């Protein structure tokens, strides 16, 4: 089964190049319980930024180990917050770790997906205890931090571990794998704007967990950071099918700038 991380086609400002500066991360508020009547799992919740509330749905056809949406063990513990903090989940790009115990705990190999109600900027994954397993994405990512003395951070809830990226070819396509040694706890980030994120767990495991956060919605991020590479249309060569949308978006962007002038 191949993974996919799909770029938002509806939003013409979406780019894959460029980076993002340090900023507070707005983390997922998971709510409710399993909405799948069968063996699979469907969970949902919201991410609230200063400008918008984004609805998020997570789907896993094989099911999960457990789901914490209202209390429970806080697996993001140890260390301190802030860009100079020692938490496994903070770095120069991530100011704050997940503030609650909300987590989706995975158990089975296979594909899962997150769908956002609108495009979001620079999504961040916090992962817990990725021991003996890994995630495979078809989109490149940056590992921002992990819990191990080698990077100056405190160890994670279940111990120390390092994380690294492995690039392989699966079914003729490039796959970017998140792997590790020991007990990896940490964060990774996809640079760009997205409305769907899909990936596969590479093997079965007792459990490993995750949650997701964003820097901002795509529109708000680009309004606040108009010179960021992912908000500069000239830095993007669009796919043929998106050329028309890209042109309309560029016209709209230029018109908005004229109105503000």
Secondary structure, DSSP 8 states (H G I E B T S, - for coil): ------B-SS-TT--S------B--EE-EEES----SSSSEEEEEEEE-SS-EEEEEEEETT--SEEESSS---TT-SS--STT---TT--SSB----SS--EEEE-SSEEEEEEEEEEEES-EEEEE---S--EEESS--EEEEESSGGGT---BTTB-EEEEEEEEEETTEEEEEEEEEES--EEEE--SEEEEEEEEE-S--S-EEEEEEESEEHHHHHHH-TTSGGG-GGG----GGGHHHHHHHHHHHHHHHHHH-
